[in-house]
Amino acid sequence: MQKLARFQYIFNKVQLFKKIGALCPTFSLYRWINFTSVSNQNFDFSQSSEQRVTDKNVAIFWDLDNKPPKSVSPYDAALKLKKAAQQFGFVKHMIAYANQHSFSYVPPKVMAQRRGRKALNGLENMGVVKPNEPYVCGVCGRRFYYHEKFMNHFKQIHEREHIKRLNQIESARGKRRLNMVERYSLKMEKYRRAARNILTPKVGYSLGDELKRAGFWVRMVSDEPQAADAALRCHMVDMMDRRMTECLFLVSDDSDFVGILREAKLRCLKTVVVGDINEGVLKRTADAAFSWQEIMIGKARSQAVSVVKKWKDQTVLQKLEWKYDPEKEKKFYFDEIESEDDSDIGCFSSDECGSLLGKEDCERAWWELDSKVECVRRRSE
């Protein structure tokens, strides 16, 4: 009976994930894989909860106008940045800003690859060059020995089918639309994976799409000068005001972010900068700095461990360090002096005071008492 109830619970959970991710097939597929993997593993919940408490929330801010990915693909660069930032804590936010020119720009390396592919297609059509391995379609598995025929096959069959599915989903409403998205989700995801390596983007080189696939929140701003920097600074200040992060991971060489880094350090936030200028103002201001090459080759991940250990040692020393607080010390010693004065005053009783003073003096106030000379003159008379 318990097994049946558990099976029913798992089945309802899967159906719920499918309904939630109906409009986003990638999300639904990821949740299903994640759910099945978690259900088949045994975690140490005490250790995971302790790790969540000790880890800092890291936010990656990427200035694409100043530091676009040139040496590697945008997707690989984003993943390597994320892996390097994970050494400083839990990466909770990944944000990138750029103007329209950055998304339409094509690096020279990508342009050279496209020109080489076009020249190779011409040689294949003339029979001069023959590929060692056939071109395999990622959707249907069909093999081709000419790249141009392979491209025509993909565009004429699979691309048309994909457009047809999108039109059907767009025209449907309500439950019918949800069921249709659920039915076409695997086919659409399979087409996207195959088209990513086959089709050439009409504009740029899929910078925004590749970063979104890696998990970044990408925002396009106007083409005005410093528009991306201003938007990125506002976003960073807003997250600091809401206390949504404890570590800022900035990818830029622009010195306009120096004020933001100083403000973050005043708020006791850790700052990390990734840039190519070794003696830049940003690297001097930040708590840790890495070059773009160190991020790409993975050297920053090993160095980040020693940096985090150094931060922890500094935190422990700050807790053990004695600090002088003038207000606190003044209050402490003032209370001690008052207590001593009260004890000295309390040693004199009223009888002793009366014996030292005369009867007339005891009846008068203290400011009406005579001086020592007048007392001696009065006694001699």
PEGI-V254104 format. One record per residue. SS is DSSP state (h for helix, s for strand, l for the rest). D_CENTER is the distance of its C-alpha to the mean C-alpha in whole Angstrom. Layout:
ss->SS d_center->D_CENTER
ss->SS d_center->D_CENTER
This chain:
ss->l d_center->45
ss->h d_center->42
ss->h d_center->41
ss->h d_center->42
ss->h d_center->40
ss->h d_center->37
ss->h d_center->37
ss->h d_center->37
ss->h d_center->34
ss->h d_center->32
ss->h d_center->34
ss->h d_center->33
ss->h d_center->29
ss->h d_center->30
ss->h d_center->31
ss->h d_center->29
ss->h d_center->26
ss->h d_center->28
ss->h d_center->29
ss->h d_center->25
ss->l d_center->24
ss->l d_center->27
ss->l d_center->26
ss->l d_center->23
ss->h d_center->25
ss->h d_center->22
ss->h d_center->20
ss->h d_center->23
ss->h d_center->24
ss->h d_center->21
ss->h d_center->21
ss->h d_center->25
ss->h d_center->24
ss->h d_center->22
ss->h d_center->24
ss->h d_center->27
ss->h d_center->25
ss->h d_center->24
ss->h d_center->28
ss->l d_center->29
ss->l d_center->27
ss->l d_center->28
ss->l d_center->25
ss->l d_center->25
ss->h d_center->24
ss->h d_center->25
ss->h d_center->23
ss->h d_center->20
ss->h d_center->20
ss->h d_center->20
ss->h d_center->17
ss->h d_center->15
ss->h d_center->16
ss->h d_center->16
ss->l d_center->12
ss->l d_center->10
ss->s d_center->6
ss->s d_center->4
ss->s d_center->2
ss->s d_center->4
ss->s d_center->7
ss->s d_center->10
ss->s d_center->14
ss->l d_center->16
ss->l d_center->19
ss->l d_center->19
ss->l d_center->17
ss->l d_center->18
ss->l d_center->19
ss->l d_center->22
ss->l d_center->23
ss->l d_center->22
ss->l d_center->21
ss->h d_center->18
ss->h d_center->17
ss->h d_center->18
ss->h d_center->16
ss->h d_center->12
ss->h d_center->13
ss->h d_center->14
ss->h d_center->11
ss->h d_center->9
ss->h d_center->12
ss->h d_center->12
ss->h d_center->8
ss->h d_center->9
ss->h d_center->12
ss->h d_center->10
ss->l d_center->9
ss->s d_center->8
ss->s d_center->5
ss->s d_center->5
ss->s d_center->3
ss->s d_center->5
ss->s d_center->8
ss->s d_center->11
ss->s d_center->14
ss->s d_center->18
ss->s d_center->21
ss->h d_center->24
ss->h d_center->25
ss->h d_center->22
ss->h d_center->22
ss->h d_center->26
ss->l d_center->26
ss->l d_center->27
ss->l d_center->27
ss->h d_center->30
ss->h d_center->30
ss->h d_center->29
ss->h d_center->32
ss->h d_center->34
ss->h d_center->33
ss->h d_center->34
ss->h d_center->38
ss->h d_center->38
ss->h d_center->38
ss->h d_center->40
ss->h d_center->43
ss->h d_center->43
ss->h d_center->43
ss->h d_center->46
ss->h d_center->48
ss->h d_center->47
ss->h d_center->49
ss->h d_center->52
ss->l d_center->52
ss->l d_center->51
ss->l d_center->48
ss->l d_center->48
ss->l d_center->44
ss->l d_center->44
ss->l d_center->42
ss->l d_center->43
ss->s d_center->40
ss->s d_center->39
ss->l d_center->37
ss->l d_center->34
ss->l d_center->36
ss->l d_center->39
ss->l d_center->40
ss->l d_center->42
ss->s d_center->43
ss->s d_center->44
ss->l d_center->46
ss->l d_center->45
ss->h d_center->41
ss->h d_center->43
ss->h d_center->44
ss->h d_center->41
ss->h d_center->39
ss->h d_center->42
ss->h d_center->42
ss->h d_center->38
ss->h d_center->39
ss->h d_center->42
ss->h d_center->41
ss->h d_center->38
ss->h d_center->36
ss->h d_center->39
ss->h d_center->38
ss->h d_center->35
ss->h d_center->36
ss->h d_center->38
ss->h d_center->36
ss->h d_center->33
ss->h d_center->36
ss->h d_center->38
ss->h d_center->34
ss->h d_center->34
ss->h d_center->38
ss->l d_center->38
ss->l d_center->37
ss->h d_center->36
ss->h d_center->37
ss->h d_center->38
ss->h d_center->35
ss->h d_center->33
ss->h d_center->35
ss->h d_center->35
ss->h d_center->32
ss->h d_center->32
ss->h d_center->35
ss->h d_center->33
ss->h d_center->30
ss->h d_center->30
ss->h d_center->33
ss->h d_center->30
ss->h d_center->27
ss->h d_center->30
ss->h d_center->31
ss->h d_center->27
ss->h d_center->27
ss->h d_center->30
ss->h d_center->30
ss->h d_center->27
ss->h d_center->29
ss->h d_center->32
ss->l d_center->32
ss->l d_center->31
ss->l d_center->29
ss->l d_center->31
ss->l d_center->29
ss->l d_center->26
ss->l d_center->25
ss->l d_center->23
ss->h d_center->20
ss->h d_center->18
ss->h d_center->19
ss->h d_center->18
ss->h d_center->14
ss->h d_center->15
ss->h d_center->16
ss->l d_center->13
ss->l d_center->11
ss->l d_center->10
ss->s d_center->11
ss->s d_center->13
ss->s d_center->15
ss->s d_center->19
ss->s d_center->20
ss->l d_center->24
ss->l d_center->26
ss->l d_center->26
ss->l d_center->26
ss->l d_center->22
ss->h d_center->21
ss->h d_center->18
ss->h d_center->17
ss->h d_center->18
ss->h d_center->16
ss->h d_center->13
ss->h d_center->14
ss->h d_center->15
ss->h d_center->12
ss->h d_center->10
ss->h d_center->13
ss->h d_center->13
ss->h d_center->10
ss->h d_center->12
ss->h d_center->15
ss->l d_center->14
ss->l d_center->12
ss->l d_center->9
ss->l d_center->7
ss->l d_center->9
ss->s d_center->7
ss->s d_center->7
ss->s d_center->7
ss->s d_center->9
ss->s d_center->12
ss->l d_center->15
ss->l d_center->18
ss->l d_center->19
ss->h d_center->21
ss->h d_center->20
ss->h d_center->17
ss->h d_center->19
ss->h d_center->19
ss->h d_center->15
ss->h d_center->15
ss->h d_center->18
ss->h d_center->17
ss->h d_center->14
ss->h d_center->16
ss->h d_center->19
ss->l d_center->17
ss->l d_center->16
ss->l d_center->12
ss->s d_center->12
ss->s d_center->11
ss->s d_center->11
ss->s d_center->13
ss->s d_center->14
ss->l d_center->17
ss->l d_center->21
ss->l d_center->23
ss->l d_center->23
ss->l d_center->25
ss->l d_center->23
ss->h d_center->22
ss->h d_center->18
ss->h d_center->19
ss->h d_center->21
ss->h d_center->19
ss->l d_center->16
ss->l d_center->16
ss->s d_center->16
ss->s d_center->16
ss->s d_center->17
ss->l d_center->19
ss->h d_center->18
ss->h d_center->21
ss->h d_center->19
ss->h d_center->16
ss->h d_center->19
ss->h d_center->21
ss->l d_center->19
ss->h d_center->20
ss->h d_center->17
ss->h d_center->16
ss->h d_center->19
ss->h d_center->19
ss->h d_center->16
ss->h d_center->18
ss->h d_center->20
ss->h d_center->18
ss->h d_center->16
ss->h d_center->20
ss->h d_center->21
ss->h d_center->18
ss->h d_center->20
ss->h d_center->23
ss->h d_center->23
ss->h d_center->21
ss->h d_center->25
ss->h d_center->27
ss->h d_center->26
ss->h d_center->27
ss->h d_center->30
ss->l d_center->31
ss->l d_center->34
ss->l d_center->33
ss->l d_center->36
ss->l d_center->36
ss->h d_center->39
ss->h d_center->39
ss->h d_center->39
ss->h d_center->41
ss->h d_center->43
ss->h d_center->43
ss->h d_center->44
ss->h d_center->47
ss->h d_center->48
ss->h d_center->49
ss->h d_center->50
ss->h d_center->53
ss->h d_center->54
ss->h d_center->54
ss->h d_center->57
ss->h d_center->59
ss->h d_center->59
ss->h d_center->60
ss->h d_center->63
ss->h d_center->64
ss->h d_center->65
ss->l d_center->67
ss->l d_center->70
ss->l d_center->71
ss->h d_center->73
ss->h d_center->77
ss->h d_center->76
ss->h d_center->75
ss->h d_center->78
ss->h d_center->80
ss->h d_center->79
ss->l d_center->80
ss->l d_center->83
ss->h d_center->84
ss->h d_center->84
ss->h d_center->80
ss->h d_center->79
ss->h d_center->79
ss->l d_center->78
ss->l d_center->74
ss->h d_center->73
ss->h d_center->73
ss->h d_center->76
ss->l d_center->77
ss->l d_center->80
ss->l d_center->79
ss->h d_center->80
ss->h d_center->83
ss->h d_center->84
ss->h d_center->84
ss->h d_center->87
ss->h d_center->89
ss->h d_center->89
ss->h d_center->90
ss->h d_center->93
ss->l d_center->94
